[in-house]
């Protein structure tokens, strides 16, 4: 739960769903049909905020349909195709925006995130794995297969 809010994690990789559950999110397998209905049932009618990390038009439309009226969907993945929005996905004040580098002022955000991490409320260290820059192909494979949530490349660094 993020700041007391119900957090639903949708993923196709069982290991990442298990991690989400350990971090107190409700794990939800990304099945091909009925995702918005399952999210609405889990959350008592829908969510105010959703975050898409896939860039998948189908999942983006599912996320939009999972939003309450005036809900907001943030996109962090780069889109590699056109994004056709299905009818009704932006009705009732729903919004969509792309988030670039956290859409934040780093000098303000990083100390806040660090304080949350130190308080045990933002365990980002459980979401990342570091790779030396020469391991970029392995990092990409590990991300694609679900072995890691967020690969971090370290120039001249070592794997952790």
BAFI-3210 file (N, C-alpha, C; in Angstrom, 3 decimals, decimal comma, padded with zeros to 6 digits):
// residues 160
n [1|2|3|4|5|6|7|8|9|10|11|12|13|14|15|16|17|18|19|20|21|22|23|24|25|26|27|28|29|30|31|32|33|34|35|36|37|38|39|40|41|42|43|44|45|46|47|48|49|50|51|52|53|54|55|56|57|58|59|60|61|62|63|64|65|66|67|68|69|70|71|72|73|74|75|76|77|78|79|80|81|82|83|84|85|86|87|88|89|90|91|92|93|94|95|96|97|98|99|100|101|102|103|104|105|106|107|108|109|110|111|112|113|114|115|116|117|118|119|120|121|122|123|124|125|126|127|128|129|130|131|132|133|134|135|136|137|138|139|140|141|142|143|144|145|146|147|148|149|150|151|152|153|154|155|156|157|158|159|160]
n.u [000,848|000,634|001,243|-001,030|-002,931|-004,707|-002,808|-002,508|-000,843|-000,150|000,986|002,800|004,641|005,270|007,218|007,640|005,097|004,989|006,936|005,667|003,528|004,911|005,671|003,359|001,373|-001,577|-001,450|-001,990|-002,516|-001,713|-003,993|-005,489|-008,127|-010,757|-009,440|-009,877|-012,376|-011,670|-009,881|-011,566|-013,294|-011,495|-010,822|-013,082|-014,576|-012,891|-009,905|-008,106|-005,651|-003,354|-000,518|001,322|003,789|004,459|003,944|002,194|-000,475|-002,930|-002,893|-002,722|-005,200|-006,793|-005,983|-006,950|-009,714|-009,988|-009,940|-011,465|-014,059|-012,588|-010,078|-006,501|-004,078|-000,744|001,947|004,977|006,605|008,244|006,467|006,179|004,575|001,598|-000,949|-003,921|-006,847|-009,510|-013,073|-014,712|-012,732|-011,601|-013,682|-015,707|-013,904|-011,452|-007,879|-004,748|-001,248|002,202|004,998|008,012|011,167|010,232|008,735|009,417|011,154|014,378|016,048|014,230|012,630|014,366|015,560|013,148|012,319|014,521|014,308|011,883|012,707|014,679|013,022|011,833|009,671|009,735|010,943|012,904|015,297|014,786|013,676|015,474|018,319|021,739|023,949|027,038|028,026|028,850|027,240|024,798|023,152|022,464|021,091|018,877|017,688|017,118|015,231|013,187|012,439|011,441|013,039|014,155|012,988|013,741|016,421|019,615|022,152|025,611|028,201|031,427|031,015|030,105|028,207|025,308]
n.v [-001,187|002,110|004,899|004,328|003,824|001,535|-000,588|-001,935|-004,354|-005,183|-007,738|-009,899|-011,698|-014,203|-014,082|-011,344|-010,596|-011,916|-010,468|-007,960|-008,568|-009,132|-006,560|-005,448|-004,937|-005,628|-008,473|-009,015|-011,059|-010,403|-011,099|-011,969|-010,995|-009,013|-007,414|-004,635|-004,953|-006,757|-005,189|-003,118|-004,579|-005,388|-002,944|-001,701|-000,307|001,107|002,997|005,967|006,693|005,450|003,726|003,155|001,026|-000,319|000,454|-000,737|-000,611|-002,023|-002,618|-000,032|001,028|-000,686|000,161|002,799|002,276|001,262|003,379|005,657|008,200|011,260|010,252|009,625|008,639|007,773|007,579|005,896|004,430|004,347|004,864|002,671|002,352|003,532|004,978|003,949|005,048|003,528|003,848|005,726|005,599|007,972|009,317|011,216|012,924|011,650|011,483|011,480|011,295|011,710|010,775|012,216|011,570|011,442|013,739|015,780|017,911|017,204|017,931|018,270|015,953|013,667|013,802|013,422|010,849|009,392|009,744|008,394|005,825|005,371|005,281|002,907|002,812|002,952|000,748|000,773|-000,425|-003,106|-003,402|-003,011|-004,022|-003,945|-003,533|-003,846|-001,489|-002,871|-005,074|-004,599|-005,978|-008,318|-007,149|-006,087|-008,469|-009,738|-007,991|-008,193|-010,880|-010,908|-011,357|-009,271|-006,161|-003,455|-002,755|-001,357|000,404|000,647|002,587|001,366|-000,095|-002,810|-005,884|-006,445]
n.w [000,000|-000,932|000,830|002,342|000,423|-001,681|-003,644|-006,797|-008,574|-011,806|-013,812|-016,066|-015,284|-012,973|-010,869|-010,496|-009,710|-007,265|-005,879|-005,844|-004,165|-001,780|-001,248|-000,422|-002,334|-004,262|-006,116|-009,564|-012,204|-015,608|-017,512|-020,679|-020,997|-019,549|-017,659|-016,754|-015,416|-013,370|-011,906|-011,085|-009,413|-007,380|-006,275|-005,428|-007,341|-009,073|-009,959|-008,967|-009,921|-012,303|-013,542|-016,341|-017,471|-019,710|-022,389|-024,071|-026,276|-025,844|-023,066|-022,077|-022,831|-021,286|-018,732|-018,759|-018,854|-016,342|-014,651|-012,323|-012,779|-013,707|-013,219|-013,536|-015,824|-015,986|-018,221|-018,575|-020,202|-023,373|-026,321|-029,037|-031,142|-032,823|-030,753|-030,495|-029,084|-027,428|-027,885|-025,382|-023,455|-022,540|-021,486|-019,162|-017,859|-017,566|-017,664|-019,459|-019,447|-020,359|-018,503|-017,827|-016,717|-014,083|-013,844|-012,049|-009,703|-009,314|-007,099|-005,085|-005,107|-004,857|-002,199|-000,732|-001,573|-000,708|002,067|002,498|001,776|003,746|005,945|005,553|003,847|001,105|-000,708|-002,937|-003,550|-003,672|-006,099|-008,100|-010,076|-010,516|-013,307|-015,061|-017,577|-019,831|-019,671|-020,884|-022,739|-021,365|-019,243|-020,574|-021,538|-019,072|-018,035|-019,930|-019,654|-017,134|-014,974|-013,603|-012,274|-012,663|-014,469|-013,843|-015,273|-014,734|-015,508|-015,837|-013,590|-011,317|-011,354|-009,291]
ca.u [000,000|001,393|000,637|-002,348|-003,815|-004,626|-001,959|-002,701|000,264|-000,518|002,205|002,700|005,707|004,949|008,205|007,397|003,854|005,342|007,611|004,635|002,775|005,787|005,702|002,001|000,458|-002,443|-000,943|-003,039|-001,928|-002,168|-004,707|-005,883|-009,470|-011,420|-008,575|-010,527|-013,405|-011,000|-009,340|-012,700|-013,755|-010,494|-010,676|-014,376|-015,143|-011,909|-008,758|-007,914|-004,363|-002,760|000,788|001,651|005,219|004,627|003,822|001,291|-001,771|-004,032|-002,854|-003,018|-006,658|-007,322|-005,738|-007,900|-011,044|-009,964|-009,963|-012,700|-014,197|-011,514|-008,830|-005,336|-003,140|000,597|002,720|006,411|007,299|008,248|005,563|006,843|003,538|000,509|-001,771|-005,348|-007,663|-010,818|-014,174|-015,118|-011,632|-011,310|-014,931|-015,923|-012,791|-010,218|-006,737|-003,576|-000,065|003,472|005,857|009,412|012,097|009,486|008,025|009,684|012,395|015,217|016,559|013,157|012,124|015,332|015,588|011,895|012,366|015,548|013,729|010,916|013,483|015,294|011,946|011,304|008,395|009,950|012,055|013,294|016,447|014,282|013,149|016,538|019,536|022,728|024,750|028,049|027,581|029,106|026,179|023,530|022,297|021,937|020,107|017,658|017,080|016,569|014,013|012,166|011,985|010,845|014,004|014,424|011,987|014,391|017,870|020,340|023,490|026,639|029,435|032,608|030,601|029,960|026,849|024,894]
ca.v [000,000|003,357|005,958|003,894|003,554|000,194|-000,630|-003,144|-004,568|-006,065|-008,184|-011,218|-012,529|-014,624|-013,610|-009,926|-010,538|-012,311|-009,312|-006,946|-008,987|-008,913|-005,112|-005,102|-004,628|-006,739|-008,967|-009,349|-011,500|-009,690|-012,034|-011,286|-010,400|-008,681|-006,749|-003,503|-005,439|-007,334|-004,077|-002,429|-005,424|-005,348|-001,600|-001,129|000,551|001,695|003,684|007,379|006,811|004,242|003,981|002,124|000,927|-001,267|001,035|-001,589|000,049|-002,778|-002,421|001,381|001,155|-001,350|001,043|003,918|001,782|000,953|004,632|006,340|009,496|012,229|009,562|010,041|007,592|008,230|006,665|006,085|003,717|004,975|004,187|002,281|002,277|004,489|004,654|004,148|005,001|002,938|004,744|005,744|005,526|009,293|009,938|011,589|013,645|010,878|012,137|010,667|012,122|010,995|011,235|012,255|011,694|011,636|015,027|016,326|018,649|016,221|018,414|018,105|014,585|012,665|013,745|012,831|009,405|008,848|009,701|007,293|004,583|005,216|004,946|001,595|002,984|002,965|-000,187|000,714|-001,306|-004,442|-003,372|-002,801|-004,832|-003,188|-004,230|-002,993|-001,026|-003,942|-006,072|-004,007|-006,982|-009,167|-006,342|-006,029|-009,812|-009,981|-007,181|-008,756|-012,178|-010,742|-011,671|-008,034|-005,123|-002,261|-002,864|-000,090|000,265|001,407|002,668|000,973|-000,724|-004,261|-006,419|-006,740]
ca.w [000,000|-001,016|001,664|002,786|-000,714|-002,255|-004,827|-007,587|-009,503|-012,912|-014,483|-016,699|-014,731|-011,603|-009,897|-010,203|-008,927|-005,891|-005,292|-005,584|-002,977|-000,617|-001,011|000,020|-003,430|-004,661|-007,391|-010,520|-013,468|-016,803|-018,384|-021,905|-021,031|-018,298|-016,692|-016,075|-014,485|-012,197|-011,114|-010,439|-008,300|-006,307|-005,696|-005,072|-008,373|-009,981|-009,359|-009,340|-010,608|-012,861|-014,128|-017,317|-017,743|-020,810|-023,719|-024,842|-026,474|-025,227|-021,615|-021,810|-022,897|-020,087|-017,585|-018,849|-018,489|-014,906|-013,893|-011,922|-013,444|-013,417|-012,921|-014,314|-016,219|-016,346|-019,063|-018,424|-021,274|-024,687|-027,252|-030,276|-032,167|-032,603|-029,583|-030,750|-027,868|-027,671|-027,509|-023,985|-022,493|-021,968|-021,038|-017,761|-017,263|-017,416|-018,299|-019,739|-019,701|-020,357|-017,413|-018,231|-015,591|-012,847|-013,845|-010,721|-009,496|-008,630|-005,808|-004,103|-005,092|-004,398|-000,728|-000,227|-001,815|000,183|003,419|002,509|001,764|005,067|006,885|005,193|003,154|-000,342|-000,869|-004,340|-003,694|-003,988|-007,459|-009,075|-010,127|-011,275|-014,309|-015,682|-018,890|-020,800|-019,530|-021,329|-023,385|-020,292|-018,508|-021,384|-021,505|-017,737|-017,897|-020,817|-019,145|-015,815|-013,913|-012,875|-012,523|-013,202|-014,588|-013,741|-015,836|-014,031|-016,301|-015,080|-012,334|-011,228|-011,167|-007,912]
c.u [000,886|000,647|-000,786|-003,313|-003,642|-003,797|-002,172|-001,543|-000,172|000,767|001,964|003,742|005,408|005,934|007,993|006,091|004,119|006,056|006,600|003,845|003,611|005,857|004,305|001,091|-000,421|-001,950|-002,088|-002,391|-002,552|-002,768|-005,244|-007,254|-009,939|-010,595|-009,246|-011,593|-012,775|-010,436|-010,466|-013,244|-012,790|-010,473|-012,004|-014,882|-014,165|-010,842|-008,708|-006,636|-003,924|-001,446|001,099|003,145|005,507|004,682|002,902|-000,054|-002,931|-004,060|-003,127|-004,526|-007,322|-007,150|-006,710|-009,298|-011,133|-010,092|-011,369|-012,863|-013,159|-010,203|-007,732|-004,423|-001,819|001,301|004,200|007,205|007,226|007,333|006,307|005,855|002,541|-000,303|-003,228|-006,128|-009,044|-011,910|-014,511|-013,979|-011,306|-012,572|-014,841|-014,680|-011,522|-009,097|-005,601|-002,410|001,179|004,368|007,309|010,287|011,386|008,655|008,195|010,960|013,315|015,709|015,508|012,736|013,109|015,466|014,306|011,904|013,395|015,019|012,700|011,631|014,095|014,261|011,331|009,994|008,524|011,156|012,501|014,472|016,028|013,771|014,248|017,596|020,514|023,524|025,863|027,555|027,784|028,031|024,824|022,605|021,685|020,857|018,789|016,940|016,424|015,283|012,875|011,604|011,374|011,781|014,289|013,338|012,638|015,897|018,500|021,760|024,454|027,888|030,641|032,288|030,538|028,506|026,586|023,693]
c.v [001,241|004,432|005,599|003,579|002,109|000,282|-001,970|-003,230|-005,588|-006,448|-009,547|-012,188|-012,895|-014,117|-012,155|-009,749|-010,928|-011,168|-008,223|-007,291|-008,807|-007,428|-004,559|-004,574|-005,853|-007,231|-009,397|-009,774|-010,765|-010,694|-011,263|-010,610|-010,047|-007,939|-005,551|-003,940|-006,018|-006,229|-003,343|-003,248|-005,349|-004,016|-000,963|-000,112|001,194|002,454|005,142|007,559|005,451|004,648|002,838|002,171|000,077|-000,619|000,230|-000,893|-000,691|-002,556|-000,970|001,604|000,471|-000,460|002,218|003,476|001,418|002,199|005,044|007,583|010,464|011,562|009,946|008,841|008,238|007,156|006,936|005,380|004,522|004,170|003,898|002,150|003,401|004,030|004,942|004,005|004,477|003,900|004,608|005,772|006,876|010,022|010,325|012,167|012,854|011,569|011,143|011,619|011,241|011,619|011,121|012,518|012,044|012,896|015,725|017,161|017,721|016,670|018,309|016,644|013,592|012,652|013,147|011,317|008,737|008,732|008,579|005,945|004,333|004,835|003,580|001,649|002,979|002,074|-000,346|-000,229|-002,747|-004,535|-003,305|-003,891|-004,054|-004,107|-003,292|-002,602|-002,102|-005,030|-005,595|-005,042|-007,930|-008,422|-006,285|-007,376|-010,079|-009,196|-007,796|-010,069|-012,092|-011,068|-010,456|-007,021|-003,940|-002,486|-001,468|-000,332|001,191|001,438|002,341|000,241|-002,231|-004,633|-006,640|-007,641]
c.w [000,000|-000,242|002,068|001,665|-001,170|-003,532|-005,510|-008,570|-010,545|-013,636|-015,095|-016,151|-013,281|-010,551|-009,517|-009,440|-007,473|-005,176|-004,947|-004,326|-001,709|-000,250|-000,737|-001,090|-003,670|-006,019|-008,307|-011,835|-014,654|-017,775|-019,587|-021,888|-019,624|-017,271|-016,021|-015,070|-013,226|-011,303|-010,398|-009,269|-007,114|-005,564|-005,320|-006,074|-009,323|-009,222|-009,802|-010,149|-011,110|-013,513|-015,075|-017,597|-018,974|-022,186|-024,619|-025,015|-025,810|-023,717|-021,232|-021,849|-021,705|-018,859|-017,593|-018,436|-017,006|-014,039|-013,492|-012,786|-012,870|-013,020|-013,896|-014,562|-016,598|-017,153|-018,833|-019,521|-022,562|-025,605|-028,554|-031,433|-031,910|-031,395|-029,908|-029,442|-028,215|-027,224|-026,025|-022,986|-021,862|-021,530|-019,569|-017,088|-017,045|-018,199|-018,500|-019,991|-019,667|-019,299|-017,863|-017,008|-014,289|-012,798|-012,504|-010,745|-008,697|-007,252|-004,706|-003,967|-004,472|-002,874|-000,127|-000,388|-000,910|001,611|003,534|002,547|003,139|006,127|006,585|004,426|001,633|-000,661|-002,325|-004,565|-003,989|-005,427|-008,516|-009,000|-010,985|-012,189|-014,753|-017,074|-019,956|-020,745|-020,009|-021,962|-022,361|-019,509|-019,269|-021,390|-020,154|-017,513|-018,712|-020,278|-017,752|-014,669|-013,037|-013,224|-013,217|-013,266|-014,545|-014,238|-015,112|-014,917|-015,416|-013,793|-012,419|-011,014|-009,688|-007,993]
res [x|x|x|x|x|x|x|x|x|x|x|x|x|x|x|x|x|x|x|x|x|x|x|x|x|x|x|x|x|x|x|x|x|x|x|x|x|x|x|x|x|x|x|x|x|x|x|x|x|x|x|x|x|x|x|x|x|x|x|x|x|x|x|x|x|x|x|x|x|x|x|x|x|x|x|x|x|x|x|x|x|x|x|x|x|x|x|x|x|x|x|x|x|x|x|x|x|x|x|x|x|x|x|x|x|x|x|x|x|x|x|x|x|x|x|x|x|x|x|x|x|x|x|x|x|x|x|x|x|x|x|x|x|x|x|x|x|x|x|x|x|x|x|x|x|x|x|x|x|x|x|x|x|x|x|x|x|x|x|x]
***
